């Protein structure tokens, strides 16, 4: 199973092609904003939600996207948490 983790930051040209054929897409906090700009919705949102607009997080949750909210004071980055989530969901390629 191939799961794509989208973190926040600038996209390089062609980065969106990583999403093609993915079995699932997990947004690591602000990665939800990147996906929203592409007109896409993640299958799951993971992180402390300090980098994603509150309204966007609410829209995603309202649309049925599971949200795994973590405390701001944590030992792992949002991206690490998203990768762990992907592994727990059975990813063999991330």
C-alpha positions in Angstrom: 0.0 0.0 0.0 1.4 3.4 -1.0 0.4 6.3 1.3 1.5 9.8 0.5 2.2 12.2 3.4 1.9 15.8 2.5 3.7 18.3 4.8 3.5 22.1 4.7 5.9 24.0 2.6 6.4 25.1 -1.0 5.7 22.6 -3.7 8.3 22.1 -6.4 7.0 21.7 -10.0 5.7 18.3 -10.4 5.3 17.4 -6.7 1.6 16.9 -7.1 2.3 13.8 -9.3 3.3 11.9 -6.1 -0.4 11.9 -5.4 -1.3 10.0 -8.6 -2.3 6.4 -7.7 -1.8 6.8 -4.0 -3.9 4.4 -1.9 -4.3 7.2 0.7 -3.1 10.7 1.4 -2.3 11.9 4.9 -1.9 15.6 5.6 0.6 16.5 8.2 -0.9 19.7 9.7 -0.3 22.5 7.2 -0.1 19.9 4.4 -3.9 20.2 4.4 -3.5 23.7 3.1 -1.3 22.5 0.3 -3.9 19.9 -0.7 -6.7 22.4 -0.4 -4.8 24.7 -2.9 -4.7 21.8 -5.3 -8.4 21.2 -4.8 -7.8 17.9 -3.0 -8.9 16.5 0.3 -6.7 14.3 2.5 -7.9 10.9 3.8 -6.7 11.9 7.2 -5.3 15.0 9.0 -2.6 14.5 11.6 -0.8 17.0 13.9 -1.2 19.6 16.5 -3.1 21.8 14.0 -1.1 24.9 14.7 -0.3 25.4 11.0 -3.6 24.7 9.4 -6.4 27.3 9.2 -9.1 26.5 11.8 -11.9 26.8 9.2 -10.1 24.4 6.8 -9.7 21.8 9.6 -13.3 22.2 10.5 -14.4 21.8 6.9 -12.3 18.6 6.6 -13.7 17.2 9.8 -17.2 18.1 8.7 -16.6 16.3 5.4 -15.8 13.1 7.3 -12.0 13.4 7.2 -10.6 11.8 10.4 -8.5 14.3 12.4 -5.8 13.0 14.7 -5.1 16.0 16.9 -2.0 15.9 19.0 -0.8 18.4 21.7 1.5 21.2 20.6 4.1 20.2 23.2 5.1 16.8 21.8 8.2 14.7 21.2 7.6 14.2 17.4 7.0 16.5 14.5 3.7 16.5 12.7 5.3 14.8 9.8 6.8 12.1 12.0 3.3 11.5 13.4 1.8 11.3 9.9 4.5 8.8 8.9 3.7 6.7 12.0 0.0 6.8 11.1 0.8 5.7 7.5 2.8 2.7 8.9 0.0 1.8 11.3 -2.4 1.8 8.3 -0.3 -0.7 6.5 1.8 1.4 4.2 4.8 -0.4 2.7 5.7 2.7 0.6 5.4 6.3 1.9 
